[in-house]
Amino acid sequence: MCIQVGIPVVVIYIPNIYWNVSITFDLYSQELNNISIVLFTLHGTSSSIATMFLYEPYRKYTKSLILYSLLRFHEPSAIPTVVSISGSNLRRTII
């Protein structure tokens, strides 16, 4: 939860503070303007990445997507087995 609060603070409020200070005191720095714009535009990306790592269902899906779809690893599957019990005989057949 702290990460979800920290992301907007860093990528939205810090550039806004800079913009307010630069407008109020009539300061101009092209480098800081560029950095603040880039930082501000990273809000969606950083929030999406945080969501994928913080919540287990998203984390599992992303892991399976990367490992099994993009890297072409085979998804582990269970071996189907049939167990038949008749009297005292126990027989297990692997299909």
N, C-alpha and C positions, 0 to 999 in steps of 0.2 A: 504494500500500500504506500509506503514512503517513496518508492520509485515512481509510482504513478502521480504523486504530488510533486516530486522533484523535477520531473521532465518539463511540465509547463513552467515552473519557476525559472529553470535555466534557459529554455528555448523561446519563451514568450516574454516573461517579465524583464529579464536582463536587457534584451534589445529595446524594449519599451522604455526602460529607465534611461538608457543611453539616448534614445531619440528625444525624450522629454528634456533631458539636460542639454543636449546639443541645440534644440530649438530655443529653450529658455535663455541660454547664455550665448547664443549665436556662434556656436562652434561648428567647424566643418573639418572632417577628416574622411577622405574617400576610403581609406583602408578600414576604419572602424565602421563606416556605413556598409561596406561590402560584407564584413564579418557579421554584423548584426542582421543583415538580410539573409545571409546563408544560414545563420543560427536559427532565425525565425522560421525559415522554410523547412528545417529539419524536424519540426514538431510532429507532423504526421508519420514520418518514417520512424522516428525514435519511439513514438507511442505504439506503433504497430509491432516493432521489434520487442519492446518491453512486454506487450500483451502476449506475444508468442512464447516468451520465456517464463512469464509469471504464472500463467494458467495451464494446468496440466493437460486438459483436452487439446488446447492449441499446440502445446509443446509436443504431445504425442503425434498429432497429425503432421506437424511440420517435420518431425524426425522421420516419420514413415515416408513422407513425400520426398524428402531429400535422399534418404538411403535407398528406398525401393523403386522410386520412379526415375529420379535424375541420374543416380549412380548405377542403376540397373542391377542392384543386388536382388536376389530372390527373397520374397517375403517368407519368413519361416511359417510352415504350416504343420498342423498336428497330423500324426500318422493315424489314419482311421483303423480302429481295431474292433473286432467282433469277439465278444466273450459269450460262450454258450456253456451253460451248466446243465448237466443231465445226470442225476443220481450222484455218484461219488466221483465221476470223471469231470475234470476241469480242463477244458481245452480252449486255447487262445489262438486265434487266427489273425494274422496281419494281412490286410488286403493291399 
